[in-house]
Every structure is written in C-alpha cells, then in structure tokens.
Amino acid sequence: DFALIIVVEAPEELRIQRLVEDRNMTEEQVRARMASQATDEQRRAVADLVIMNDGSRRDLERAVDQLWQERIHPLLARP
C-alpha cells in the first residue's frame, strides 16, 4: 500500500519526440514500447496526483518542488 501514487504524464507526441531525440530510439521503437505499457487512462485511474510534463525541465522541477512541499514533506513529518 502506498501513501501517494504520482503519475508524470506528457502528450504522446512529445513523449515520442523526447525518446527519439534523447535516447536515439526510432519512432517505431518508441511506439512499440508505449504499446506494451499501461495506458494513460490506466495510470490516471490509480493515481492520487498527475503532474503534466509538457513544458521545460525547469517547469517540471517547479511542479515537483511544489509537490514535495505540499504533499510529500507533510507525509514524512508524521510520527
């Protein structure tokens, strides 16, 4: 059992672009990998919180920092 389930999500075409550029995968390889994984809908169904990662790395860092301060740190502070 988990105290908090977080899903980080980006639009499909952006995920494909990032994997092609950052991991030197072909679009076909990326699509095959994505097809073997849980769908966005399945992930959202079990998530307590969804973070959209459709901006810059700095945007994501800010969202994670906010999440840490508002949700995770209070969980860790519990006796």
KOLGUKE-116725 format. One record per residue: x, y, z of N, C-alpha, C in turn; residue in one letter; residue number from 1. Coordinates in pm, 1 decimal. Example, Ala and Ser with C-alpha at 12.3 -4.5 7.8 and 13.67 -1.06 7.14 Angstrom:
BEGIN
@n_X=1319.0	n_Y=-569.0	n_Z=780.0	ca_X=1230.0	ca_Y=-450.0	ca_Z=780.0	c_X=1320.0	c_Y=-330.0	c_Z=780.0	r=A	k=1 .
@n_X=1285.0	n_Y=-225.0	n_Z=708.0	ca_X=1367.0	ca_Y=-106.0	ca_Z=714.0	c_X=1290.0	c_Y=3.0	c_Z=787.0	r=S	k=2 .
END
This chain:
BEGIN
@n_X=84.4	n_Y=-117.8	n_Z=0.0	ca_X=0.0	ca_Y=0.0	ca_Z=0.0	c_X=88.8	c_Y=124.0	c_Z=0.0	r=D	k=1 .
@n_X=55.1	n_Y=220.1	n_Z=-81.0	ca_X=135.5	ca_Y=340.4	ca_Z=-96.3	c_X=60.1	c_Y=460.7	c_Z=-41.8	r=F	k=2 .
@n_X=132.6	n_Y=551.7	n_Z=20.0	ca_X=71.2	ca_Y=671.8	ca_Z=75.6	c_X=26.9	c_Y=768.2	c_Z=-34.0	r=A	k=3 .
@n_X=97.2	n_Y=767.8	n_Z=-145.3	ca_X=67.6	ca_Y=861.3	ca_Z=-253.1	c_X=119.9	c_Y=804.1	c_Z=-384.2	r=L	k=4 .
@n_X=34.7	n_Y=796.3	n_Z=-484.1	ca_X=75.9	ca_Y=749.5	ca_Z=-616.6	c_X=73.4	c_Y=868.8	c_Z=-710.7	r=I	k=5 .
@n_X=189.4	n_Y=894.9	n_Z=-771.6	ca_X=205.2	ca_Y=1010.1	ca_Z=-859.7	c_X=235.8	c_Y=960.9	c_Z=-1000.1	r=I	k=6 .
@n_X=165.0	n_Y=1015.5	n_Z=-1096.8	ca_X=189.8	ca_Y=986.1	ca_Z=-1237.5	c_X=241.7	c_Y=1113.7	c_Z=-1301.6	r=V	k=7 .
@n_X=351.0	n_Y=1101.0	n_Z=-1376.5	ca_X=403.2	ca_Y=1212.5	ca_Z=-1454.8	c_X=370.3	c_Y=1181.7	c_Z=-1599.9	r=V	k=8 .
@n_X=302.0	n_Y=1274.2	n_Z=-1663.6	ca_X=246.1	ca_Y=1247.9	ca_Z=-1795.7	c_X=280.3	c_Y=1362.1	c_Z=-1891.1	r=E	k=9 .
@n_X=295.7	n_Y=1325.9	n_Z=-2017.4	ca_X=316.0	ca_Y=1424.5	ca_Z=-2123.8	c_X=235.2	c_Y=1379.2	c_Z=-2244.3	r=A	k=10 .
@n_X=202.0	n_Y=1471.0	n_Z=-2333.3	ca_X=130.5	ca_Y=1430.4	ca_Z=-2454.0	c_X=210.7	c_Y=1325.6	c_Z=-2532.4	r=P	k=11 .
@n_X=139.7	n_Y=1234.3	n_Z=-2595.1	ca_X=204.3	ca_Y=1122.5	ca_Z=-2664.5	c_X=309.9	c_Y=1168.5	c_Z=-2764.7	r=E	k=12 .
@n_X=278.3	n_Y=1265.0	n_Z=-2847.0	ca_X=374.4	ca_Y=1308.9	ca_Z=-2948.6	c_X=499.0	c_Y=1370.2	c_Z=-2885.7	r=E	k=13 .
@n_X=484.6	n_Y=1436.5	n_Z=-2772.7	ca_X=600.1	ca_Y=1492.4	ca_Z=-2703.1	c_X=685.3	c_Y=1380.9	c_Z=-2643.5	r=L	k=14 .
@n_X=622.6	n_Y=1278.3	n_Z=-2588.6	ca_X=699.0	ca_Y=1163.7	ca_Z=-2536.5	c_X=778.7	c_Y=1098.8	c_Z=-2648.4	r=R	k=15 .
@n_X=714.8	n_Y=1081.8	n_Z=-2762.6	ca_X=784.1	ca_Y=1020.8	ca_Z=-2876.4	c_X=903.1	c_Y=1106.7	c_Z=-2916.7	r=I	k=16 .
@n_X=880.6	n_Y=1235.6	n_Z=-2930.9	ca_X=987.9	ca_Y=1327.0	ca_Z=-2969.6	c_X=1104.6	c_Y=1319.6	c_Z=-2871.3	r=Q	k=17 .
@n_X=1074.9	n_Y=1321.0	n_Z=-2743.0	ca_X=1180.7	ca_Y=1318.1	ca_Z=-2641.5	c_X=1261.1	c_Y=1188.8	c_Z=-2647.7	r=R	k=18 .
@n_X=1193.9	n_Y=1075.9	n_Z=-2663.0	ca_X=1266.3	ca_Y=949.0	ca_Z=-2667.8	c_X=1348.3	c_Y=935.3	c_Z=-2794.8	r=L	k=19 .
@n_X=1297.1	n_Y=983.3	n_Z=-2905.7	ca_X=1373.3	ca_Y=979.3	ca_Z=-3030.9	c_X=1498.7	c_Y=1065.9	c_Z=-3017.3	r=V	k=20 .
@n_X=1482.7	n_Y=1185.1	n_Z=-2962.8	ca_X=1595.3	ca_Y=1278.1	ca_Z=-2951.4	c_X=1692.5	c_Y=1241.7	c_Z=-2839.8	r=E	k=21 .
@n_X=1641.0	n_Y=1203.5	n_Z=-2723.6	ca_X=1726.4	ca_Y=1184.0	ca_Z=-2606.3	c_X=1784.2	c_Y=1043.9	c_Z=-2593.7	r=D	k=22 .
@n_X=1716.5	n_Y=945.4	n_Z=-2649.9	ca_X=1762.8	ca_Y=806.9	ca_Z=-2634.2	c_X=1794.8	c_Y=739.9	c_Z=-2766.4	r=R	k=23 .
@n_X=1794.8	n_Y=818.1	n_Z=-2871.5	ca_X=1829.1	ca_Y=766.8	ca_Z=-3004.5	c_X=1745.5	c_Y=646.1	c_Z=-3044.7	r=N	k=24 .
@n_X=1619.4	n_Y=646.9	n_Z=-3007.5	ca_X=1527.7	ca_Y=540.5	ca_Z=-3047.7	c_X=1456.7	c_Y=583.8	c_Z=-3175.2	r=M	k=25 .
@n_X=1411.8	n_Y=486.4	n_Z=-3253.3	ca_X=1329.2	ca_Y=519.2	ca_Z=-3368.3	c_X=1186.3	c_Y=540.6	c_Z=-3321.0	r=T	k=26 .
@n_X=1108.0	n_Y=607.8	n_Z=-3402.7	ca_X=967.8	ca_Y=627.5	ca_Z=-3366.9	c_X=897.6	c_Y=493.3	c_Z=-3351.2	r=E	k=27 .
@n_X=931.9	n_Y=397.0	n_Z=-3434.8	ca_X=870.4	ca_Y=264.7	ca_Z=-3425.6	c_X=904.8	c_Y=196.9	c_Z=-3293.2	r=E	k=28 .
@n_X=1030.0	n_Y=209.5	n_Z=-3248.9	ca_X=1070.5	ca_Y=151.9	ca_Z=-3120.6	c_X=994.1	c_Y=217.2	c_Z=-3005.3	r=Q	k=29 .
@n_X=980.5	n_Y=347.2	n_Z=-3012.8	ca_X=908.6	ca_Y=419.5	ca_Z=-2907.5	c_X=763.1	c_Y=374.8	c_Z=-2902.9	r=V	k=30 .
@n_X=699.3	n_Y=368.8	n_Z=-3018.0	ca_X=558.0	ca_Y=329.2	ca_Z=-3021.8	c_X=539.5	c_Y=185.6	c_Z=-2972.0	r=R	k=31 .
@n_X=633.1	n_Y=96.4	n_Z=-3004.1	ca_X=624.5	ca_Y=-41.9	ca_Z=-2955.6	c_X=638.3	c_Y=-45.7	c_Z=-2803.9	r=A	k=32 .
@n_X=729.6	n_Y=32.0	n_Z=-2750.5	ca_X=747.8	ca_Y=37.1	ca_Z=-2604.6	c_X=621.6	c_Y=90.4	c_Z=-2537.7	r=R	k=33 .
@n_X=566.9	n_Y=197.0	n_Z=-2592.4	ca_X=447.2	ca_Y=256.7	ca_Z=-2534.0	c_X=329.0	c_Y=160.6	c_Z=-2540.6	r=M	k=34 .
@n_X=319.6	n_Y=84.5	n_Z=-2647.9	ca_X=208.3	ca_Y=-10.1	ca_Z=-2663.2	c_X=214.5	c_Y=-122.3	c_Z=-2560.2	r=A	k=35 .
@n_X=334.7	n_Y=-152.0	n_Z=-2509.6	ca_X=349.7	ca_Y=-260.3	ca_Z=-2412.0	c_X=328.1	c_Y=-213.2	c_Z=-2268.0	r=S	k=36 .
@n_X=309.3	n_Y=-84.0	n_Z=-2250.0	ca_X=294.4	ca_Y=-27.2	ca_Z=-2116.2	c_X=148.6	c_Y=5.2	c_Z=-2086.5	r=Q	k=37 .
@n_X=123.1	n_Y=37.0	n_Z=-1961.5	ca_X=-11.3	ca_Y=80.3	ca_Z=-1921.3	c_X=-48.2	c_Y=206.9	c_Z=-1997.8	r=A	k=38 .
@n_X=-175.5	n_Y=220.7	n_Z=-2027.4	ca_X=-222.1	ca_Y=340.2	ca_Z=-2097.4	c_X=-228.1	c_Y=458.5	c_Z=-2001.3	r=T	k=39 .
@n_X=-238.8	n_Y=576.7	n_Z=-2058.2	ca_X=-254.1	ca_Y=696.3	ca_Z=-1974.7	c_X=-376.9	c_Y=683.2	c_Z=-1885.4	r=D	k=40 .
@n_X=-484.9	n_Y=632.9	n_Z=-1941.5	ca_X=-608.7	ca_Y=616.9	ca_Z=-1864.3	c_X=-589.4	c_Y=519.7	c_Z=-1748.2	r=E	k=41 .
@n_X=-517.0	n_Y=410.3	n_Z=-1772.0	ca_X=-490.6	ca_Y=313.4	ca_Z=-1665.1	c_X=-404.7	c_Y=375.7	c_Z=-1555.8	r=Q	k=42 .
@n_X=-305.8	n_Y=452.4	n_Z=-1594.7	ca_X=-220.0	ca_Y=518.2	ca_Z=-1495.6	c_X=-299.9	c_Y=618.6	c_Z=-1412.8	r=R	k=43 .
@n_X=-380.6	n_Y=699.7	n_Z=-1482.2	ca_X=-460.8	ca_Y=800.0	ca_Z=-1411.4	c_X=-558.4	c_Y=736.0	c_Z=-1313.5	r=R	k=44 .
@n_X=-609.1	n_Y=618.8	n_Z=-1348.9	ca_X=-708.5	ca_Y=551.6	ca_Z=-1264.3	c_X=-651.9	c_Y=514.6	c_Z=-1127.5	r=A	k=45 .
@n_X=-522.5	n_Y=490.6	n_Z=-1119.0	ca_X=-462.6	ca_Y=452.2	ca_Z=-990.9	c_X=-389.1	c_Y=568.1	c_Z=-923.5	r=V	k=46 .
@n_X=-378.6	n_Y=680.4	n_Z=-992.6	ca_X=-300.9	ca_Y=793.4	ca_Z=-941.2	c_X=-379.4	c_Y=876.1	c_Z=-840.9	r=A	k=47 .
@n_X=-307.9	n_Y=922.4	n_Z=-740.4	ca_X=-362.3	ca_Y=1022.8	ca_Z=-649.4	c_X=-339.8	c_Y=1162.7	c_Z=-706.7	r=D	k=48 .
@n_X=-236.2	n_Y=1174.3	n_Z=-788.3	ca_X=-197.3	ca_Y=1304.0	ca_Z=-842.3	c_X=-130.9	c_Y=1283.3	c_Z=-977.4	r=L	k=49 .
@n_X=-161.8	n_Y=1369.7	n_Z=-1072.6	ca_X=-99.5	ca_Y=1365.5	ca_Z=-1204.7	c_X=-24.7	c_Y=1496.8	c_Z=-1225.9	r=V	k=50 .
@n_X=102.4	n_Y=1485.6	n_Z=-1261.6	ca_X=183.3	ca_Y=1602.0	ca_Z=-1295.6	c_X=198.1	c_Y=1604.0	c_Z=-1447.0	r=I	k=51 .
@n_X=161.9	n_Y=1714.8	n_Z=-1508.3	ca_X=180.4	ca_Y=1728.6	ca_Z=-1652.5	c_X=323.3	c_Y=1773.7	c_Z=-1680.4	r=M	k=52 .
@n_X=390.0	n_Y=1701.8	n_Z=-1768.4	ca_X=528.2	ca_Y=1730.7	ca_Z=-1804.8	c_X=532.5	c_Y=1770.9	c_Z=-1952.2	r=N	k=53 .
@n_X=462.1	n_Y=1877.9	n_Z=-1984.0	ca_X=456.3	ca_Y=1921.6	ca_Z=-2123.4	c_X=530.1	c_Y=2053.0	c_Z=-2146.2	r=D	k=54 .
@n_X=610.1	n_Y=2092.0	n_Z=-2047.3	ca_X=687.0	ca_Y=2215.5	ca_Z=-2058.8	c_X=835.7	c_Y=2186.8	c_Z=-2053.5	r=G	k=55 .
@n_X=908.0	n_Y=2280.3	n_Z=-1998.3	ca_X=1053.4	ca_Y=2267.3	ca_Z=-1987.2	c_X=1090.5	c_Y=2181.9	c_Z=-1865.9	r=S	k=56 .
@n_X=1216.8	n_Y=2146.1	n_Z=-1859.9	ca_X=1267.0	ca_Y=2073.1	ca_Z=-1743.3	c_X=1248.4	c_Y=2157.9	c_Z=-1617.5	r=R	k=57 .
@n_X=1269.0	n_Y=2287.3	n_Z=-1629.7	ca_X=1252.2	ca_Y=2377.1	ca_Z=-1514.4	c_X=1107.2	c_Y=2380.0	c_Z=-1468.7	r=R	k=58 .
@n_X=1012.5	n_Y=2377.1	n_Z=-1562.8	ca_X=871.1	ca_Y=2371.6	ca_Z=-1525.9	c_X=842.4	c_Y=2246.2	c_Z=-1443.8	r=D	k=59 .
@n_X=898.4	n_Y=2134.0	n_Z=-1486.1	ca_X=878.6	ca_Y=2008.7	ca_Z=-1413.3	c_X=942.3	c_Y=2016.5	c_Z=-1275.1	r=L	k=60 .
@n_X=1062.0	n_Y=2072.1	n_Z=-1267.1	ca_X=1128.2	ca_Y=2086.3	ca_Z=-1137.1	c_X=1044.2	c_Y=2170.2	c_Z=-1041.1	r=E	k=61 .
@n_X=984.9	n_Y=2277.9	n_Z=-1090.8	ca_X=899.3	ca_Y=2361.4	ca_Z=-1005.5	c_X=777.5	c_Y=2283.4	c_Z=-957.0	r=R	k=62 .
@n_X=716.9	n_Y=2205.9	n_Z=-1047.0	ca_X=599.4	ca_Y=2126.9	ca_Z=-1008.5	c_X=636.3	c_Y=2023.3	c_Z=-902.9	r=A	k=63 .
@n_X=752.4	n_Y=1960.6	n_Z=-918.5	ca_X=796.4	ca_Y=1859.9	ca_Z=-821.6	c_X=830.6	c_Y=1926.0	c_Z=-688.5	r=V	k=64 .
@n_X=895.9	n_Y=2040.9	n_Z=-692.1	ca_X=925.6	ca_Y=2113.5	ca_Z=-567.8	c_X=797.2	c_Y=2148.1	c_Z=-493.1	r=D	k=65 .
@n_X=698.0	n_Y=2195.0	n_Z=-566.0	ca_X=569.9	ca_Y=2228.9	ca_Z=-504.2	c_X=504.1	c_Y=2104.7	c_Z=-445.4	r=Q	k=66 .
@n_X=506.4	n_Y=1996.2	n_Z=-519.8	ca_X=451.1	ca_Y=1869.5	ca_Z=-471.5	c_X=521.9	c_Y=1826.1	c_Z=-343.7	r=L	k=67 .
@n_X=653.1	n_Y=1836.8	n_Z=-343.1	ca_X=729.5	ca_Y=1797.7	ca_Z=-224.6	c_X=684.6	c_Y=1878.6	c_Z=-103.2	r=W	k=68 .
@n_X=678.2	n_Y=2008.3	n_Z=-117.7	ca_X=643.1	ca_Y=2094.2	ca_Z=-5.1	c_X=499.9	c_Y=2072.9	c_Z=42.8	r=Q	k=69 .
@n_X=407.4	n_Y=2055.5	n_Z=-51.3	ca_X=266.0	ca_Y=2049.3	ca_Z=-14.8	c_X=217.1	c_Y=1909.8	c_Z=23.1	r=E	k=70 .
@n_X=274.4	n_Y=1806.2	n_Z=-36.1	ca_X=217.7	ca_Y=1672.5	ca_Z=-16.0	c_X=314.3	c_Y=1571.6	c_Z=45.7	r=R	k=71 .
@n_X=438.4	n_Y=1569.8	n_Z=-0.1	ca_X=530.3	ca_Y=1464.3	ca_Z=45.0	c_X=593.4	c_Y=1498.5	c_Z=179.0	r=I	k=72 .
@n_X=644.8	n_Y=1618.6	n_Z=192.8	ca_X=707.8	ca_Y=1656.7	ca_Z=319.3	c_X=613.0	c_Y=1638.8	c_Z=438.0	r=H	k=73 .
@n_X=486.5	n_Y=1680.3	n_Z=427.3	ca_X=394.9	ca_Y=1656.1	ca_Z=540.1	c_X=377.4	c_Y=1507.1	c_Z=571.6	r=P	k=74 .
@n_X=380.9	n_Y=1421.5	n_Z=471.1	ca_X=370.8	ca_Y=1277.2	ca_Z=497.6	c_X=492.0	c_Y=1227.4	c_Z=575.6	r=L	k=75 .
@n_X=608.6	n_Y=1279.2	n_Z=540.5	ca_X=731.1	ca_Y=1236.5	ca_Z=608.4	c_X=738.7	c_Y=1290.3	c_Z=750.5	r=L	k=76 .
@n_X=672.7	n_Y=1400.1	n_Z=776.2	ca_X=676.6	ca_Y=1462.1	ca_Z=908.9	c_X=584.1	c_Y=1394.2	c_Z=1009.0	r=A	k=77 .
@n_X=500.4	n_Y=1304.7	n_Z=961.0	ca_X=408.9	ca_Y=1234.6	ca_Z=1053.0	c_X=487.5	c_Y=1144.7	c_Z=1147.2	r=R	k=78 .
@n_X=440.8	n_Y=1134.9	n_Z=1272.1	ca_X=510.2	ca_Y=1046.0	ca_Z=1368.0	c_X=489.9	c_Y=899.4	c_Z=1334.4	r=P	k=79 .
END
